[in-house]
């Protein structure tokens, strides 16, 4: 005789995703949906004993950049290793549709430059079996995955499709251009795009150094695109802007776009080390604007945003050394580290690194007062006295010598963390203030981007483990953290069928051993197409991650189930 439920989770501590107090209870799942919550008397074909475990909705990550990976890979790792069950891509105005055949290379160059995804991997991995955004979604729908994915329409691709070379030259759009972009935006959202994204950042450049095509798009163009969303009657807008070149009130323009379109708008927000208090002014203006009825939010991170240095990473203090680059191209990591310890090679690499210093994206040298050994387990909130500069002063060595030795530890697999945002005071108090703001959304994990320079897909696990359990002071309530990870993000991008533990909703669920929940150290793998490098990062503490009622990961190991699908608006 068949049992009333496909899966029952028994006796867990339920965090419903809506911010309600924690409660003990069961969850019954049938046909991929939550059928019962509370005391579930009927049996399940499969049951999970969740006593002593936290049970949450699956995490919804609204900033992932899996636009390429989702076309060739069935596993959206590293995000799916971190409790994520829905990944939203098409962020920062970059992506691969709509596209004409002549622009394939240009979009790859843009993605490679902006999001640091190897061009060789994209050239080999992308099949380009699409032109319109709807075609792209149809192709994504053919691939079963471990988790669900959803996509936004990227401004860079849209502008190139409509304007061609004029877009690349940053020329203003004319009325016909804007009308066409409005029409294509409406069609993309009707086909299932969750919304539209754009970038107005000087830091976003193609691998050739060309600025992103959307950099100087006028307000009339953005309002026209917003009206395309209004025409469709749904969809969200995501805007990246460092306001570096704008002579006017950039945030005021964002507000006007939100008001005119009537659609929800989010911007990315972090603490600048050069202007460490500006983010507070931005959030205060966002809050005031939202009180007038405008739907406006800021995507924020749970820890410092920064790059990782390492022998196999894309960046390190010695990447300017020809000798180092030759060793990196020919030797395995342990052999490479051994060779770099030889006095003659060490002296040569250090001398070459002084002559050819490896600089930040903005052309400035890294500040070793804020470069730290990441360690294993990784420490993402190290005190100032553990910086490379402080260690160098204590030991009477140069900063470069010190960084060199730290990277050679663990047979050359050790990493250094170089925060460039959210760490002006060498602590994460700023992040707590951002996360608890009423207009905050949790985001910026970039799971599919900066693949050998950054590994922030673990933001999800870190938010819950560090802020909910491990931080010595200033911990945040578990119901709030789970709300940030699930229902708040799901609702923010229009996904009302998930993000909470309630009957009728999609059965995307995590069963978590909270006391043992922790991120592991990132490790470099060569598993992208064309042998491209990327960081992967695991976690401990996830007893089970469930998508549409099927267990896809147990204790960090894939079960083989691939119930994940494309989610359309």
C-alpha positions in Angstrom: 0.0 0.0 0.0 1.4 3.4 -0.9 2.3 5.8 1.8 0.6 9.2 2.1 3.9 11.2 1.7 6.9 10.8 -0.6 9.2 12.2 2.1 8.7 13.2 5.7 11.2 15.2 7.8 10.6 14.4 11.4 11.1 16.4 14.6 13.2 19.2 13.3 13.5 22.8 14.5 11.6 24.7 11.8 12.7 28.1 10.6 9.8 28.9 8.3 11.7 31.5 6.2 9.2 34.3 7.1 11.0 35.3 10.3 8.7 33.6 12.7 10.0 32.1 15.9 11.6 28.6 15.7 9.2 25.7 16.3 9.5 22.0 16.6 7.7 20.0 13.9 7.5 17.7 10.9 7.2 18.4 7.2 5.3 16.1 4.8 6.2 16.3 1.1 4.2 14.9 -1.8 4.7 15.4 -5.5 7.5 17.9 -5.0 5.4 20.2 -2.8 5.1 20.7 0.9 1.8 19.0 1.9 1.8 19.3 5.6 3.7 21.2 8.4 3.4 20.6 12.1 2.6 17.2 13.4 2.6 14.8 10.5 1.0 11.5 11.4 1.2 9.8 8.0 4.3 7.9 6.9 6.7 8.8 4.1 8.2 6.5 1.5 11.4 8.0 2.8 11.9 9.7 6.2 14.6 12.0 7.6 15.2 12.1 11.3 15.8 15.9 11.9 15.8 15.9 15.7 18.4 18.4 16.8 18.6 19.8 13.3 17.5 23.2 11.9 15.1 22.8 9.0 15.0 25.7 6.6 13.6 26.6 3.2 16.2 26.1 0.4 18.3 29.2 -0.1 17.5 31.6 -3.0 20.7 33.3 -4.3 19.8 36.2 -6.5 23.3 37.1 -7.8 25.2 34.1 -9.2 26.4 34.6 -12.9 25.9 31.0 -13.9 24.9 32.2 -17.4 27.5 30.1 -19.2 27.9 27.2 -16.7 24.2 26.5 -16.7 24.4 25.7 -20.5 27.0 22.9 -20.1 26.9 21.8 -16.4 24.2 19.9 -14.5 25.6 21.0 -11.1 25.6 24.6 -10.1 28.5 24.2 -7.8 29.8 25.7 -5.7 26.4 27.3 -4.9 24.6 24.0 -4.6 27.1 22.8 -2.1 26.1 25.8 0.1 22.4 25.1 0.6 21.3 27.1 -2.5 18.3 25.6 -4.3 17.5 28.5 -6.6 20.2 30.4 -8.4 19.4 33.7 -10.3 21.8 34.7 -13.1 22.0 37.4 -15.7 23.4 39.9 -13.2 25.5 43.0 -13.7 24.2 43.5 -17.3 26.3 40.7 -18.7 25.1 37.5 -20.3 24.7 35.6 -23.6 21.3 36.6 -25.1 20.0 38.1 -27.2 22.9 37.7 -29.5 23.7 37.8 -33.2 26.3 35.3 -34.5 28.8 38.2 -35.2 28.7 39.2 -31.5 29.5 35.8 -29.9 33.1 36.7 -29.3 32.3 40.1 -28.0 29.9 38.8 -25.4 32.5 36.2 -24.3 35.2 39.0 -24.0 32.8 41.1 -22.0 31.9 38.2 -19.6 35.6 37.2 -19.3 36.6 40.8 -18.4 33.7 41.7 -16.1 33.2 38.4 -14.4 36.6 36.8 -14.7 35.4 33.6 -16.4 38.1 32.0 -18.6 37.4 32.9 -22.3 38.7 29.5 -23.4 36.1 27.7 -21.2 33.3 29.9 -22.6 34.4 29.4 -26.2 34.5 25.6 -25.7 31.4 25.3 -23.4 28.9 27.6 -25.1 26.9 26.0 -27.9 25.2 29.2 -29.0 22.0 27.3 -30.0 20.0 30.5 -29.5 19.5 34.1 -30.7 16.6 35.7 -28.8 16.4 35.6 -25.0 13.4 33.3 -25.3 15.5 30.9 -27.3 18.2 31.0 -24.6 15.6 30.2 -22.0 14.3 27.3 -24.1 17.8 25.9 -24.3 18.3 26.2 -20.6 15.0 24.3 -20.1 16.4 21.2 -21.8 19.2 20.6 -19.1 18.3 18.8 -15.9 20.3 20.2 -12.9 20.8 19.7 -9.2 19.1 23.0 -8.4 16.7 25.5 -10.1 18.1 28.4 -12.2 16.4 31.6 -13.3 17.7 34.3 -15.6 17.5 38.1 -16.1 17.9 40.0 -19.4 21.4 41.6 -19.5 21.7 45.1 -20.7 25.1 44.6 -22.4 23.8 41.9 -24.7 20.5 43.7 -25.3 22.2 47.0 -26.3 24.7 45.2 -28.6 21.8 43.3 -30.3 19.9 46.5 -31.0 22.7 49.0 -31.6 25.7 47.0 -32.8 28.9 48.9 -32.9 27.2 52.1 -31.7 26.6 50.3 -28.4 30.3 49.3 -28.1 31.3 52.9 -28.8 29.0 54.0 -25.9 26.9 56.2 -28.2 23.5 57.3 -26.9 20.4 55.3 -28.0 18.0 57.1 -30.3 14.2 56.8 -30.0 14.1 53.8 -32.4 16.7 52.0 -30.4 14.9 52.6 -27.1 11.6 51.5 -28.6 13.2 48.3 -29.8 14.9 47.6 -26.4 11.5 48.2 -24.7 9.9 45.7 -27.0 12.6 43.0 -26.6 12.5 43.5 -22.8 8.8 43.0 -22.8 9.2 39.8 -24.9 12.0 38.5 -22.7 10.0 38.9 -19.5 6.9 37.3 -21.1 9.2 34.4 -22.2 10.3 33.9 -18.6 13.1 36.4 -17.7 12.9 37.4 -14.0 13.8 40.9 -15.0 16.6 43.1 -16.4 20.1 44.0 -15.2 22.5 46.7 -16.1 26.0 47.9 -15.1 27.2 51.5 -14.9 30.6 50.7 -13.4 34.0 51.8 -14.7 35.4 48.6 -13.2 33.3 46.5 -15.6 35.4 46.1 -18.8 35.9 43.4 -21.4 39.1 41.4 -21.4 40.4 43.8 -24.0 39.8 46.7 -21.6 36.7 48.1 -23.4 34.0 49.5 -21.1 30.8 47.6 -20.7 28.3 48.8 -23.4 25.8 50.0 -20.8 28.2 52.2 -19.0 26.8 55.5 -20.2 23.3 54.5 -21.2 21.1 57.5 -20.7 18.2 57.8 -18.3 15.8 57.9 -21.2 17.1 54.5 -22.3 16.8 52.9 -18.9 13.3 54.4 -18.4 12.3 52.9 -21.8 13.6 49.5 -20.8 11.8 49.8 -17.5 8.6 50.5 -19.4 9.2 47.2 -21.2 8.9 45.5 -17.8 5.8 47.5 -17.1 4.3 46.4 -20.4 4.9 42.8 -19.4 3.4 43.5 -16.0 6.2 41.8 -14.1 9.9 41.6 -13.6 12.6 43.3 -11.5 15.5 45.6 -12.2 19.1 45.2 -10.9 21.5 48.1 -11.2 25.3 48.1 -10.6 26.8 51.6 -10.4 29.9 52.9 -8.7 28.8 56.5 -9.6 32.4 57.1 -10.6 31.8 59.1 -13.8 28.4 60.5 -13.2 28.1 64.2 -12.8 24.6 64.1 -11.6 22.6 62.3 -8.9 22.9 58.7 -9.9 20.8 57.3 -7.1 18.1 59.9 -7.9 18.1 58.5 -11.4 17.6 55.0 -10.0 14.7 56.2 -8.0 13.1 57.8 -11.1 13.4 54.5 -13.0 11.7 52.6 -10.2 8.9 55.2 -10.0 8.3 55.3 -13.7 8.3 51.5 -14.2 6.5 50.6 -11.1 8.9 47.6 -10.9 11.1 46.6 -7.9 14.7 47.8 -8.2 17.8 46.7 -6.4 21.3 48.1 -6.4 24.5 46.5 -5.1 26.0 48.1 -2.0 29.2 47.6 0.0 31.4 49.7 2.1 34.1 51.5 0.2 37.5 51.7 2.0 38.1 55.1 0.5 34.7 56.5 1.7 33.7 54.2 4.5 30.5 56.0 5.5 28.9 56.6 2.1 26.9 53.4 2.2 25.0 54.7 5.2 23.9 57.7 3.3 22.8 55.5 0.4 20.8 53.2 2.6 19.2 56.2 4.4 18.1 57.6 1.0 16.8 54.2 -0.1 14.7 53.9 3.1 13.3 57.3 2.7 12.4 56.7 -0.9 10.8 53.3 -0.1 8.5 55.0 2.4 6.9 56.9 -0.5 5.9 53.5 -2.0 8.8 53.0 -4.4 10.1 49.4 -4.3 13.8 49.8 -3.9 16.4 47.6 -2.1 20.1 47.1 -1.7 21.9 43.8 -2.2 24.5 43.4 0.5 27.0 40.8 1.6 27.6 39.0 5.0 31.4 39.5 5.0 34.2 41.4 3.3 34.4 41.4 -0.5 37.8 40.7 -1.7 40.1 38.6 -4.0 42.1 35.5 -3.1 45.8 35.3 -3.8 47.5 31.9 -4.3 49.9 30.0 -6.5 47.1 28.6 -8.6 44.7 31.5 -8.3 44.4 34.2 -10.9 46.1 36.7 -8.7 49.1 36.8 -6.3 51.9 39.3 -5.4 54.2 37.3 -7.7 52.1 37.1 -10.8 54.3 39.7 -12.5 57.3 37.3 -12.4 58.0 35.5 -15.6 59.8 32.8 -13.6 56.8 32.2 -11.5 54.5 32.0 -14.5 56.7 29.5 -16.2 56.7 27.3 -13.0 52.9 27.6 -12.8 52.5 26.5 -16.4 54.7 23.4 -16.1 54.6 22.0 -12.6 52.0 20.5 -10.3 51.2 22.5 -7.1 53.4 20.6 -4.7 56.3 20.5 -7.1 55.8 24.2 -7.8 55.9 25.1 -4.1 59.1 23.0 -3.6 60.8 24.7 -6.5 59.8 28.1 -5.2 61.6 27.3 -1.9 64.9 27.0 -3.6 67.0 30.1 -2.7 68.0 30.9 -6.2 64.5 30.7 -7.6 63.0 32.5 -4.7 65.4 35.4 -5.1 64.7 35.6 -8.8 60.9 35.5 -8.4 61.0 38.2 -5.7 63.3 40.4 -7.7 61.1 40.1 -10.8 58.0 40.8 -8.7 59.5 44.0 -7.4 60.4 45.0 -11.0 56.9 44.0 -12.3 54.5 44.5 -9.4 51.1 42.8 -9.7 48.6 45.6 -9.3 44.9 45.9 -8.4 42.3 46.3 -11.2 42.5 50.1 -10.7 46.3 50.1 -11.3 47.2 50.7 -7.6 49.3 48.4 -5.4 47.7 46.2 -2.9 47.6 47.4 0.7 49.2 44.7 2.8 47.7 46.2 5.9 44.5 44.5 4.7 45.9 41.2 3.2 45.6 38.2 5.5 46.3 34.4 5.4 42.9 32.8 4.9 43.7 29.6 6.7 41.9 26.3 6.9 39.2 26.5 8.3 39.0 29.9 6.6 39.0 33.0 8.8 37.0 35.7 7.1 37.1 38.2 10.0 40.8 38.3 10.9 42.1 41.0 13.2 44.5 43.7 11.9 47.5 42.2 13.8 47.2 39.2 11.5 47.7 41.1 8.3 50.7 40.5 6.1 52.0 44.0 6.9 51.9 43.4 10.7 53.5 40.0 10.4 56.3 41.5 8.3 57.0 44.2 10.8 57.0 41.7 13.7 59.4 39.4 11.9 61.6 42.0 10.3 60.9 40.9 6.7 59.4 42.7 3.8 55.7 42.4 3.0 56.5 40.6 -0.3 58.8 38.1 1.5 56.0 37.4 4.1 53.3 37.0 1.5 55.5 34.7 -0.6 56.1 32.3 2.4 52.5 32.3 3.4 51.4 31.2 -0.1 53.9 28.3 0.0 52.2 26.7 3.1 50.2 23.5 2.7 52.3 22.4 -0.4 51.4 25.6 -2.2 47.6 25.4 -1.6 47.4 28.2 1.0 45.5 31.3 0.1 45.6 35.0 1.1 42.5 37.1 1.4 42.7 40.7 0.1 39.5 42.5 1.1 38.6 45.6 -0.9 35.2 46.4 0.5 33.3 45.9 3.8 36.6 45.8 5.8 37.7 49.4 6.4 37.8 48.8 10.2 39.1 45.2 10.0 35.9 43.8 11.4 32.5 42.9 10.0 30.4 45.3 12.1 29.4 47.1 9.0 28.0 44.0 7.5 25.7 43.5 10.5 24.4 47.0 10.1 23.7 46.4 6.4 22.1 42.9 6.9 19.6 44.2 9.6 18.5 47.1 7.5 14.8 46.8 6.4 15.7 47.5 2.8 18.5 44.9 2.6 18.6 41.9 0.3 21.2 39.2 0.7 23.3 38.8 -2.4 26.5 39.4 -4.3 27.8 35.8 -4.0 28.9 35.5 -7.6 29.0 31.7 -7.5 29.7 31.4 -11.2 31.9 34.4 -11.6 35.5 35.4 -10.8 36.1 31.7 -10.7 39.8 31.7 -9.8 40.0 35.1 -8.0 37.0 35.0 -5.6 34.9 32.3 -4.0 31.9 33.9 -2.3 29.2 31.4 -3.2 29.8 30.4 0.5 28.1 33.6 1.6 25.0 31.6 2.3 26.6 29.2 4.7 28.7 31.9 6.2 25.7 34.1 6.9 24.1 31.4 9.0 27.1 29.9 10.6 29.1 33.0 11.4 26.3 35.4 12.3 24.0 32.9 13.8 26.5 30.7 15.8 30.2 31.4 15.8 30.7 35.2 16.1 31.8 36.1 19.6 29.6 39.2 19.7 26.8 40.8 17.8 25.2 37.6 16.7 22.0 37.9 14.6 18.7 35.9 15.2 18.4 32.7 13.2 14.9 33.5 12.0 16.2 36.8 10.5 19.1 35.1 8.8 16.9 32.3 7.3 14.5 35.0 6.1 17.3 36.8 4.3 18.4 33.5 2.7 15.0 32.4 1.5 11.6 34.2 1.5 12.9 37.7 1.3 15.0 37.0 -1.7 12.3 34.8 -3.4 9.7 37.5 -3.0 12.1 40.2 -4.2 12.5 38.5 -7.6 8.9 37.5 -7.9 9.2 33.8 -7.0 6.1 33.3 -4.7 6.1 29.5 -5.0 9.2 29.0 -2.7 11.2 30.4 0.1 9.0 29.3 3.1 8.0 26.2 4.9 4.3 26.3 4.2 1.8 23.9 2.6 1.5 24.2 -1.2 4.9 25.7 -1.7 7.7 24.0 -3.5 9.6 21.5 -1.4 13.1 23.1 -1.5 14.5 22.4 2.0 17.8 22.2 3.9 18.3 20.0 7.0 21.2 21.5 8.9 23.4 20.5 11.7 23.8 24.1 12.9 26.5 23.5 15.4 28.7 21.9 12.8 27.7 24.2 9.9 30.9 25.7 8.5 32.6 26.7 5.2 35.7 24.8 4.1 38.7 26.4 2.5 38.4 27.0 -1.2 40.4 24.7 -3.5 41.4 25.1 -7.1 40.0 22.6 -9.6 40.6 22.3 -13.3 37.2 21.1 -14.3 35.9 23.9 -16.5 35.7 23.4 -20.3 39.2 23.6 -21.9 40.7 22.7 -18.5 39.9 26.1 -17.0 40.6 26.7 -13.3 38.1 27.6 -10.7 37.6 27.6 -7.0 35.2 25.1 -5.4 34.3 25.4 -1.8 32.5 22.8 0.3 30.7 23.0 3.6 30.0 20.8 6.6 26.7 20.7 8.4 24.3 20.1 5.6 22.6 16.8 6.4 20.4 17.1 3.4 19.6 19.6 0.6 16.2 18.9 -1.0 14.9 20.2 -4.3 11.3 19.6 -5.4 11.1 16.9 -2.7 14.2 15.0 -3.8 17.4 14.8 -1.8 20.1 16.1 -4.1 23.0 16.3 -1.5 23.6 14.3 1.7 26.4 15.5 3.9 27.9 17.4 1.0 27.8 14.4 -1.4 25.6 14.4 -4.5 22.9 11.7 -4.6 22.6 11.7 -8.4 19.1 13.2 -8.3 18.7 16.1 -10.8 15.3 17.6 -10.2 16.4 21.2 -10.8 14.8 23.1 -13.7 14.6 26.5 -15.4 12.3 28.8 -13.5 10.4 31.3 -15.6 8.9 34.5 -14.3 
